């Protein structure tokens, strides 16, 4: 039987996820209206296509102040998604990370050390796989753009939407991020619990086991720092063009993006 503490944790996690999804829907609608679409704009959230523009191109719309949750997937996603299963062993290593942990959150609470020690070897192996920049390209492309199905990363930043061409985002990240493992910083912590993507000496993104709540136990989360990601993209893709007072287009996206009306 669940304890009241675990029940409260599940409820809190569910409420937070609901707010996160609603904010995402609100920001996607705001972007759709900003580029001349109607309130019943086309989208396909399961395929990361938050907004489909007049040209039929898809935008992954991100906002938030601190972090983007790029994905939160369980074992079956990595086992059944053809892209992950053929990604030179990356998908299998993500499954092995999940299998390091017991079946239930309650079991994990009784013996965290065993699970975290098992996890280390698989996180190290995943880090080693991602020393190959082509694998980094494939991993980021799949994670952020569902392969090549999503055309743009569109970010609400400083109250304007910034449109980046997805392939250019993947290239910039693959070329500029250093892939390493997390280290134990305090007594009682375990090293090599995450794969970390670093830029200019700080952590920009992390792949980690979600073990902080029962609601998403046994899942892997890929988080990205919004401020650091935006700094990287704006530093490496300096060319911009205003589409209107709400939308800015960057780099290669200038060649591709066509909204309903132009300035």
DOTORRO-536661 format. One line per 2 residues: number of its first residue (from 1); their letters; for each residue x negated, y negated, z negated of N, C-alpha, C, CB. Coordinates in steps of 0.02 Angstrom, whole numbers, plus 50000, padded with zeros to 5 digits. Glycine has a CB too. Layout:
NUM> a> X:Y:Z:X:Y:Z:X:Y:Z:X:Y:Z; ...
// end
This chain:
1> xx> 49958:50060:50000:50000:50000:50000:49956:49937:50000:50048:50000:49938; 49974:49887:50039:49935:49826:50043:49939:49787:49978:49958:49784:50102
3> xx> 49882:49756:49959:49883:49711:49902:49910:49644:49924:49812:49703:49872; 49931:49604:49874:49958:49537:49891:49905:49494:49923:49986:49503:49828
5> xx> 49841:49504:49905:49787:49465:49934:49781:49478:50008:49721:49480:49899; 49785:49542:50028:49780:49560:50098:49841:49535:50137:49772:49636:50107
7> xx> 49900:49540:50107:49960:49515:50140:49955:49440:50153:50023:49530:50097; 49930:49402:50103:49922:49330:50112:49871:49315:50167:49900:49297:50047
9> xx> 49818:49355:50169:49767:49346:50221:49795:49357:50290:49707:49392:50209; 49837:49410:50297:49869:49423:50362:49915:49365:50382:49910:49489:50359
11> xx> 49954:49340:50335:50000:49286:50350:49963:49223:50370:50046:49271:50289; 49909:49208:50333:49869:49148:50348:49837:49153:50417:49815:49138:50295
13> xx> 49810:49212:50433:49779:49222:50498:49831:49216:50554:49746:49291:50501; 49890:49242:50543:49944:49238:50593:49966:49166:50604:50004:49281:50571
15> xx> 49972:49127:50551:49992:49057:50556:49939:49017:50593:50004:49027:50487; 49876:49030:50578:49822:48995:50611:49820:49010:50685:49755:49013:50579
17> xx> 49830:49073:50703:49831:49093:50773:49889:49061:50810:49835:49170:50779; 49946:49057:50777:50005:49025:50807:49992:48951:50821:50066:49034:50761
19> xx> 49962:48917:50773:49946:48846:50783:49895:48837:50840:49919:48815:50718; 49846:48881:50842:49795:48878:50894:49826:48887:50963:49741:48933:50881
21> xx> 49871:48936:50970:49904:48947:51034:49947:48889:51054:49946:49011:51031; 49984:48861:51005:50028:48805:51021:49989:48744:51043:50071:48787:50960
23> xx> 49932:48731:51010:49890:48674:51031:49865:48685:51102:49831:48665:50983; 49847:48747:51117:49824:48763:51185:49878:48751:51237:49801:48835:51188
25> xx> 49940:48771:51221:49996:48760:51267:50008:48685:51277:50060:48793:51240; 50005:48647:51222:50016:48574:51226:49963:48540:51269:50017:48544:51155
27> xx> 49901:48560:51260:49847:48529:51298:49849:48548:51372:49779:48548:51269; 49868:48610:51386:49876:48632:51455:49931:48592:51490:49890:48707:51459
29> xx> 49986:48582:51456:50041:48543:51484:50018:48471:51497:50102:48543:51437; 49983:48444:51450:49958:48375:51458:49913:48370:51519:49920:48352:51395
31> xx> 49870:48419:51529:49826:48418:51588:49867:48426:51652:49774:48474:51584; 49914:48472:51652:49955:48483:51711:49990:48418:51732:50008:48538:51698
33> xx> 50018:48383:51685:50052:48320:51700:50002:48268:51725:50089:48294:51639; 49940:48269:51698:49889:48220:51716:49867:48228:51789:49830:48226:51670
35> xx> 49874:48288:51817:49854:48298:51887:49914:48303:51933:49811:48362:51894; 49971:48281:51909:50030:48274:51952:50075:48334:51957:50007:48258:52018
37> xx> 50066:48384:51914:50111:48442:51914:50172:48428:51871:50074:48505:51889; 50221:48470:51876:50281:48462:51836:50275:48504:51772:50344:48483:51876
39> xx> 50324:48497:51727:50321:48532:51663:50326:48609:51671:50377:48508:51618; 50352:48632:51727:50356:48703:51739:50299:48727:51784:50424:48722:51769
41> xx> 50240:48700:51773:50180:48718:51811:50166:48793:51806:50119:48678:51785; 50130:48819:51857:50113:48890:51858:50053:48904:51813:50099:48913:51930
43> xx> 50053:48963:51782:49995:48985:51742:49998:49060:51734:49994:48950:51672; 49944:49087:51707:49939:49159:51691:49891:49165:51633:49916:49202:51754
45> xx> 49917:49157:51573:49874:49154:51514:49833:49217:51504:49916:49141:51452; 49860:49275:51521:49824:49338:51511:49761:49341:51554:49869:49397:51527
47> xx> 49762:49307:51611:49704:49305:51655:49663:49242:51646:49727:49311:51728; 49673:49207:51590:49638:49145:51573:49655:49087:51621:49564:49157:51573
49> xx> 49709:49094:51659:49731:49041:51705:49781:48997:51668:49761:49071:51771; 49756:48949:51630:49800:48907:51590:49842:48860:51632:49760:48867:51540
51> xx> 49812:48835:51687:49849:48792:51734:49826:48811:51804:49836:48716:51719; 49874:48819:51849:49859:48830:51920:49879:48767:51958:49897:48894:51949
53> xx> 49829:48736:51991:49841:48670:52021:49875:48676:52089:49776:48632:52027; 49883:48618:52121:49918:48615:52186:49884:48655:52241:49924:48542:52208
55> xx> 49818:48665:52234:49780:48703:52284:49782:48777:52271:49708:48680:52285; 49814:48797:52215:49816:48868:52197:49756:48890:52156:49821:48909:52258
57> xx> 49712:48842:52136:49654:48857:52096:49672:48856:52022:49597:48807:52111; 49636:48899:51984:49653:48907:51913:49603:48871:51868:49654:48981:51895
59> xx> 49630:48842:51814:49590:48806:51764:49596:48841:51697:49613:48732:51759; 49540:48854:51665:49539:48873:51595:49534:48808:51555:49480:48923:51577
61> xx> 49586:48791:51519:49589:48727:51483:49569:48737:51411:49660:48696:51488; 49516:48700:51390:49491:48705:51322:49496:48637:51288:49417:48729:51322
63> xx> 49510:48639:51223:49511:48577:51184:49476:48590:51118:49584:48550:51173; 49509:48575:51063:49477:48586:50998:49422:48536:50984:49450:48657:50993
65> xx> 49405:48529:50921:49353:48482:50902:49286:48517:50888:49374:48444:50841; 49290:48579:50864:49228:48613:50843:49211:48675:50884:49234:48631:50771
67> xx> 49260:48720:50891:49245:48784:50922:49296:48803:50975:49241:48838:50870; 49271:48841:51024:49315:48876:51071:49311:48950:51056:49296:48860:51145
69> xx> 49367:48983:51051:49367:49056:51049:49372:49080:51121:49427:49084:51005; 49316:49103:51148:49314:49124:51218:49352:49189:51226:49241:49132:51242
71> xx> 49340:49237:51181:49382:49297:51179:49383:49327:51110:49357:49348:51231; 49434:49367:51098:49441:49408:51038:49471:49474:51061:49485:49373:50982
73> xx> 49429:49525:51072:49450:49587:51103:49436:49647:51058:49416:49597:51170; 49480:49696:51063:49470:49759:51028:49438:49811:51073:49536:49784:51001
75> xx> 49429:49870:51045:49394:49924:51079:49425:49942:51146:49392:49986:51034; 49492:49945:51149:49525:49968:51211:49512:49921:51269:49600:49975:51199
77> xx> 49504:49856:51255:49491:49809:51309:49423:49824:51342:49492:49735:51283; 49373:49837:51300:49307:49851:51327:49304:49919:51362:49255:49848:51272
79> xx> 49346:49966:51339:49346:50032:51369:49386:50035:51434:49374:50082:51320; 49437:49992:51440:49484:49998:51496:49476:49945:51550:49553:49995:51470
81> xx> 49442:49890:51534:49432:49837:51583:49375:49858:51630:49416:49768:51549; 49389:49868:51695:49337:49892:51741:49274:49850:51742:49365:49896:51811
83> xx> 49281:49785:51732:49223:49741:51735:49176:49756:51677:49244:49668:51733; 49203:49763:51617:49160:49779:51560:49129:49848:51566:49200:49773:51495
85> xx> 49166:49895:51593:49141:49964:51595:49083:49972:51644:49196:50011:51614; 49076:49927:51692:49022:49934:51741:48968:49881:51732:49049:49930:51812
87> xx> 48968:49844:51678:48922:49789:51668:48855:49813:51638:48953:49736:51623; 48824:49862:51671:48758:49886:51651:48752:49904:51577:48706:49834:51667
89> xx> 48805:49935:51550:48803:49957:51481:48824:49907:51430:48736:49979:51466; 48839:49845:51449:48859:49794:51401:48925:49812:51369:48865:49725:51436
91> xx> 48974:49834:51408:49038:49853:51380:49033:49909:51331:49086:49872:51436; 48992:49960:51347:48984:50016:51301:48951:49995:51236:48943:50071:51334
93> xx> 48904:49949:51239:48872:49924:51178:48922:49886:51135:48813:49879:51195; 48968:49850:51165:49019:49816:51126:49065:49866:51092:49061:49769:51172
95> xx> 49079:49921:51126:49118:49975:51095:49080:50005:51036:49136:50030:51146; 49015:50015:51045:48975:50044:50991:48972:49997:50931:48904:50059:51017
97> xx> 48972:49932:50943:48975:49885:50887:49038:49896:50846:48972:49811:50914; 49094:49903:50880:49158:49914:50846:49158:49980:50809:49216:49911:50897
99> xx> 49131:50032:50840:49129:50098:50809:49083:50102:50748:49108:50150:50861; 49041:50051:50739:48999:50049:50679:49040:50039:50616:48947:49993:50685
101> xx> 49100:50013:50624:49142:49996:50567:49195:50050:50557:49176:49927:50578; 49218:50059:50495:49270:50109:50482:49336:50090:50514:49280:50118:50407
103> xx> 49384:50135:50511:49448:50125:50544:49489:50070:50513:49487:50188:50544; 49484:50062:50447:49527:50013:50413:49488:49960:50376:49573:50050:50363
105> xx> 49520:49904:50367:49490:49848:50330:49478:49867:50257:49536:49786:50334; 49523:49907:50230:49517:49928:50160:49454:49971:50151:49580:49968:50138
107> xx> 49441:50016:50198:49380:50057:50194:49318:50014:50199:49380:50109:50250; 49320:49965:50243:49263:49919:50252:49249:49881:50187:49276:49871:50309
109> xx> 49301:49859:50153:49293:49822:50091:49257:49863:50038:49360:49799:50066; 49265:49928:50040:49234:49972:49990:49159:49981:50001:49269:50040:49990
111> xx> 49138:49975:50064:49067:49987:50080:49047:49946:50142:49054:50063:50091; 49036:49882:50132:49018:49838:50188:48947:49852:50212:49024:49765:50167
113> xx> 48903:49870:50167:48832:49878:50184:48820:49931:50237:48792:49894:50122; 48854:49988:50230:48844:50042:50279:48864:50020:50349:48885:50104:50258
115> xx> 48921:49987:50355:48944:49963:50421:48896:49912:50450:49015:49933:50415; 48873:49866:50409:48829:49813:50434:48761:49840:50454:48820:49758:50381
117> xx> 48737:49890:50419:48674:49921:50439:48681:49960:50504:48650:49968:50384; 48737:49994:50513:48750:50029:50577:48754:49980:50635:48814:50071:50572
119> xx> 48785:49923:50622:48796:49873:50674:48730:49846:50702:48838:49816:50648; 48680:49841:50660:48618:49807:50679:48588:49835:50744:48567:49814:50624
121> xx> 48582:49901:50750:48548:49930:50808:48586:49913:50873:48542:50006:50800; 48652:49909:50870:48691:49896:50930:48688:49821:50949:48764:49917:50920
123> xx> 48686:49777:50899:48678:49706:50914:48608:49692:50942:48690:49664:50850; 48558:49726:50918:48490:49719:50945:48489:49743:51018:48438:49758:50903
125> xx> 48520:49800:51031:48522:49827:51099:48560:49781:51146:48555:49897:51099; 48614:49751:51121:48653:49704:51162:48611:49642:51178:48718:49683:51126
127> xx> 48576:49617:51128:48531:49560:51139:48479:49577:51192:48496:49540:51074; 48450:49637:51187:48400:49658:51235:48429:49661:51306:48370:49726:51216
129> xx> 48489:49686:51313:48522:49689:51379:48530:49619:51409:48592:49723:51373; 48545:49571:51365:48559:49503:51389:48497:49460:51396:48607:49470:51341
131> xx> 48438:49491:51395:48378:49454:51414:48376:49446:51490:48314:49491:51389; 48413:49487:51525:48418:49483:51598:48469:49429:51615:48438:49552:51629
133> xx> 48448:49378:51650:48492:49321:51664:48551:49340:51708:48453:49265:51696; 48542:49391:51751:48599:49413:51791:48653:49443:51748:48575:49464:51844
135> xx> 48633:49479:51695:48683:49506:51649:48716:49450:51609:48651:49557:51601; 48678:49398:51592:48708:49341:51558:48759:49307:51603:48653:49289:51537
137> xx> 48742:49300:51667:48790:49271:51715:48853:49313:51717:48758:49267:51786; 48845:49379:51721:48903:49423:51726:48945:49419:51662:48882:49495:51739
139> xx> 48912:49418:51605:48947:49417:51541:48985:49351:51531:48898:49428:51483; 48952:49295:51544:48985:49230:51536:49040:49222:51588:48935:49173:51540
141> xx> 49026:49244:51649:49077:49238:51702:49140:49277:51684:49049:49263:51768; 49131:49338:51659:49189:49378:51639:49224:49347:51579:49167:49450:51623
143> xx> 49185:49328:51529:49213:49304:51466:49252:49238:51474:49158:49294:51416; 49224:49192:51513:49255:49126:51519:49301:49119:51578:49202:49075:51525
145> xx> 49287:49156:51632:49324:49145:51695:49355:49209:51723:49277:49116:51747; 49358:49261:51682:49387:49325:51704:49357:49347:51770:49464:49319:51710
147> xx> 49290:49347:51772:49255:49361:51834:49256:49299:51877:49286:49421:51871; 49285:49304:51936:49290:49246:51981:49363:49223:51989:49260:49262:52049
149> xx> 49407:49248:51946:49478:49232:51955:49495:49161:51934:49520:49281:51915; 49457:49133:51887:49469:49064:51864:49417:49019:51895:49468:49060:51786
151> xx> 49439:48964:51924:49394:48921:51963:49361:48866:51922:49432:48890:52019; 49396:48841:51872:49370:48782:51836:49373:48791:51760:49410:48720:51855
153> xx> 49324:48761:51726:49328:48748:51655:49349:48676:51647:49259:48763:51618; 49405:48665:51614:49431:48597:51605:49436:48584:51530:49501:48588:51639
155> xx> 49401:48532:51507:49393:48520:51435:49422:48453:51416:49318:48523:51416; 49465:48453:51365:49489:48391:51336:49436:48366:51287:49559:48400:51300
157> xx> 49404:48311:51305:49347:48286:51267:49351:48210:51266:49279:48310:51297; 49351:48183:51205:49356:48110:51195:49416:48082:51233:49291:48075:51219
159> xx> 49471:48118:51228:49537:48098:51254:49541:48095:51330:49555:48032:51225; 49495:48129:51364:49500:48135:51437:49486:48208:51455:49451:48087:51474
161> xx> 49514:48230:51511:49500:48298:51535:49440:48297:51582:49563:48327:51571; 49392:48341:51569:49331:48346:51609:49333:48412:51647:49267:48341:51563
163> xx> 49330:48409:51713:49336:48468:51755:49267:48489:51780:49383:48455:51815; 49248:48552:51766:49184:48580:51789:49199:48641:51834:49139:48600:51728
165> xx> 49159:48649:51887:49165:48707:51931:49139:48768:51893:49126:48696:51997; 49179:48820:51890:49162:48878:51849:49095:48909:51865:49215:48930:51856
167> xx> 49080:48918:51929:49016:48949:51949:48957:48907:51927:49014:48959:52024; 48965:48841:51927:48911:48798:51904:48902:48802:51829:48923:48725:51925
169> xx> 48957:48809:51792:48954:48819:51720:48915:48882:51704:49025:48822:51689; 48931:48937:51738:48897:49000:51726:48822:48993:51740:48927:49056:51771
171> xx> 48805:48961:51795:48735:48953:51813:48697:48911:51762:48728:48922:51882; 48726:48856:51741:48694:48812:51692:48683:48849:51626:48736:48749:51681
173> xx> 48733:48886:51604:48726:48921:51541:48675:48978:51546:48794:48950:51519; 48677:49016:51600:48629:49071:51608:48557:49046:51610:48645:49110:51672
175> xx> 48546:48990:51642:48479:48964:51649:48453:48928:51586:48476:48916:51707; 48497:48905:51544:48474:48863:51488:48484:48893:51419:48511:48799:51491
177> xx> 48520:48947:51413:48532:48977:51347:48481:49032:51333:48603:49005:51342; 48454:49032:51273:48410:49084:51250:48451:49133:51207:48350:49055:51209
179> xx> 48445:49198:51222:48485:49248:51187:48442:49282:51133:48512:49300:51237; 48468:49282:51072:48432:49312:51016:48481:49343:50968:48388:49258:50980
181> xx> 48457:49368:50912:48500:49395:50859:48501:49347:50800:48476:49465:50837; 48553:49351:50760:48557:49313:50699:48509:49341:50647:48629:49313:50671
183> xx> 48488:49298:50601:48443:49319:50548:48477:49310:50480:48378:49278:50551; 48453:49347:50431:48478:49339:50363:48448:49276:50333:48461:49402:50318
185> xx> 48490:49229:50313:48466:49165:50286:48469:49162:50210:48507:49109:50314; 48509:49206:50180:48517:49205:50108:48513:49277:50081:48584:49173:50088
187> xx> 48498:49281:50016:48496:49346:49984:48565:49379:49989:48475:49339:49909; 48566:49442:50008:48629:49478:50016:48655:49480:50086:48680:49448:49972
189> xx> 48628:49437:50130:48649:49438:50200:48611:49492:50238:48638:49369:50232; 48640:49512:50295:48609:49562:50338:48587:49530:50403:48659:49621:50351
191> xx> 48527:49545:50426:48506:49518:50491:48540:49555:50549:48430:49522:50499; 48534:49526:50608:48555:49559:50670:48628:49580:50669:48511:49619:50683
193> xx> 48670:49535:50643:48743:49547:50642:48778:49515:50702:48773:49521:50577; 48742:49473:50738:48771:49436:50794:48721:49434:50851:48792:49365:50773
195> xx> 48747:49423:50911:48707:49401:50968:48720:49326:50975:48724:49440:51035; 48666:49288:50976:48670:49215:50973:48642:49185:51038:48633:49187:50912
197> xx> 48679:49137:51067:48657:49100:51126:48635:49031:51102:48714:49096:51181; 48571:49015:51111:48543:48953:51083:48524:48904:51138:48482:48969:51040
199> xx> 48533:48840:51121:48514:48785:51166:48482:48730:51124:48576:48758:51206; 48422:48710:51144:48384:48658:51109:48377:48675:51035:48418:48591:51117
201> xx> 48365:48738:51020:48349:48759:50952:48408:48768:50906:48305:48711:50923; 48470:48762:50931:48529:48772:50889:48576:48822:50920:48565:48704:50877
203> xx> 48619:48852:50880:48666:48902:50904:48724:48870:50941:48693:48944:50845; 48731:48888:51005:48786:48861:51046:48844:48910:51048:48761:48846:51117
205> xx> 48830:48975:51048:48883:49026:51052:48861:49088:51015:48901:49042:51126; 48910:49128:50993:48896:49189:50955:48945:49244:50973:48899:49174:50879
207> xx> 48918:49304:50979:48959:49364:50985:48954:49401:50918:48936:49410:51045; 49011:49413:50886:49009:49443:50819:49070:49488:50808:49007:49388:50766
209> xx> 49063:49533:50761:49119:49573:50738:49164:49529:50695:49095:49635:50697; 49229:49533:50706:49277:49497:50665:49292:49541:50604:49343:49481:50705
211> xx> 49263:49523:50547:49271:49563:50487:49293:49522:50427:49206:49599:50470; 49318:49461:50441:49336:49416:50387:49410:49419:50367:49319:49346:50406
213> xx> 49449:49458:50404:49520:49464:50387:49547:49531:50413:49561:49405:50417; 49598:49558:50380:49626:49622:50403:49664:49617:50469:49673:49650:50350
215> xx> 49689:49558:50484:49731:49550:50544:49694:49563:50609:49759:49482:50547; 49629:49549:50611:49590:49559:50672:49530:49603:50659:49567:49492:50701
217> xx> 49534:49646:50610:49480:49692:50595:49469:49740:50654:49494:49731:50530; 49405:49754:50668:49389:49800:50723:49391:49766:50791:49437:49856:50722
219> xx> 49385:49700:50792:49383:49663:50855:49318:49623:50859:49445:49617:50862; 49299:49607:50921:49239:49567:50932:49260:49498:50957:49191:49601:50983
221> xx> 49229:49449:50927:49245:49379:50944:49184:49346:50977:49266:49339:50881; 49198:49308:51030:49148:49267:51063:49168:49194:51053:49142:49285:51140
223> xx> 49131:49160:51010:49145:49090:50995:49093:49045:51026:49147:49079:50919; 49112:48984:51042:49067:48935:51071:49077:48868:51038:49077:48930:51148
225> xx> 49023:48834:51020:49028:48767:50991:49046:48717:51045:48961:48747:50956; 49102:48684:51037:49123:48636:51088:49073:48578:51096:49192:48608:51071
227> xx> 49053:48544:51041:49006:48488:51050:48941:48508:51085:48989:48457:50983; 48914:48567:51067:48851:48588:51097:48860:48610:51169:48820:48645:51057
229> xx> 48916:48643:51184:48930:48663:51253:48939:48602:51297:48993:48708:51256; 48974:48552:51272:48985:48491:51311:48920:48453:51321:49036:48446:51277
231> xx> 48877:48452:51271:48812:48419:51279:48771:48453:51334:48772:48420:51212; 48770:48520:51333:48734:48557:51385:48762:48541:51454:48738:48632:51371
233> xx> 48827:48545:51461:48858:48535:51527:48849:48463:51551:48932:48553:51525; 48857:48416:51508:48853:48346:51529:48780:48325:51541:48884:48300:51477
235> xx> 48733:48357:51505:48662:48343:51518:48640:48372:51585:48619:48372:51462; 48663:48433:51600:48639:48468:51659:48682:48455:51721:48637:48542:51646
237> xx> 48741:48427:51712:48785:48411:51768:48804:48337:51762:48850:48458:51770; 48757:48293:51776:48768:48222:51762:48814:48186:51811:48703:48187:51762
239> xx> 48822:48213:51872:48863:48178:51922:48937:48182:51904:48852:48209:51992; 48970:48125:51904:49042:48123:51887:49080:48079:51936:49051:48097:51815
241> xx> 49145:48092:51938:49191:48050:51978:49258:48047:51942:49199:48077:52051; 49284:47988:51932:49350:47981:51901:49403:48003:51951:49362:47908:51878
243> xx> 49447:48046:51927:49505:48065:51967:49562:48016:51952:49527:48138:51953; 49572:48003:51888:49617:47949:51865:49595:47931:51794:49693:47971:51867
245> xx> 49635:47891:51760:49613:47869:51693:49614:47924:51641:49656:47812:51671; 49642:47982:51658:49644:48038:51611:49598:48096:51629:49714:48064:51606
247> xx> 49571:48095:51691:49535:48154:51717:49469:48132:51748:49578:48191:51768; 49415:48168:51729:49348:48157:51758:49326:48223:51790:49296:48133:51703
249> xx> 49296:48219:51849:49273:48279:51884:49197:48277:51886:49304:48282:51957; 49166:48336:51874:49093:48340:51867:49062:48384:51921:49075:48367:51799
251> xx> 49003:48363:51945:48959:48405:51985:48993:48438:52044:48929:48457:51943; 48983:48504:52050:49010:48541:52107:49087:48537:52110:48989:48614:52103
253> xx> 49119:48525:52054:49192:48520:52054:49217:48462:52097:49219:48512:51983; 49175:48411:52106:49195:48354:52147:49209:48376:52219:49139:48300:52147
255> xx> 49172:48426:52243:49181:48451:52312:49245:48492:52319:49122:48492:52333; 49267:48521:52263:49320:48572:52268:49388:48548:52243:49300:48631:52229
257> xx> 49389:48506:52191:49453:48490:52160:49494:48440:52200:49441:48463:52090; 49556:48458:52211:49603:48413:52245:49668:48415:52205:49615:48435:52320
259> xx> 49684:48360:52174:49747:48356:52138:49804:48335:52183:49741:48307:52080; 49861:48322:52153:49920:48305:52193:49913:48236:52225:49982:48306:52149
261> xx> 49882:48191:52187:49868:48124:52214:49798:48105:52194:49920:48071:52187; 49763:48068:52234:49694:48048:52219:49691:47972:52210:49646:48071:52274
263> x> 49637:47951:52176:49630:47879:52164:49595:47847:52223:49590:47865:52099
// end
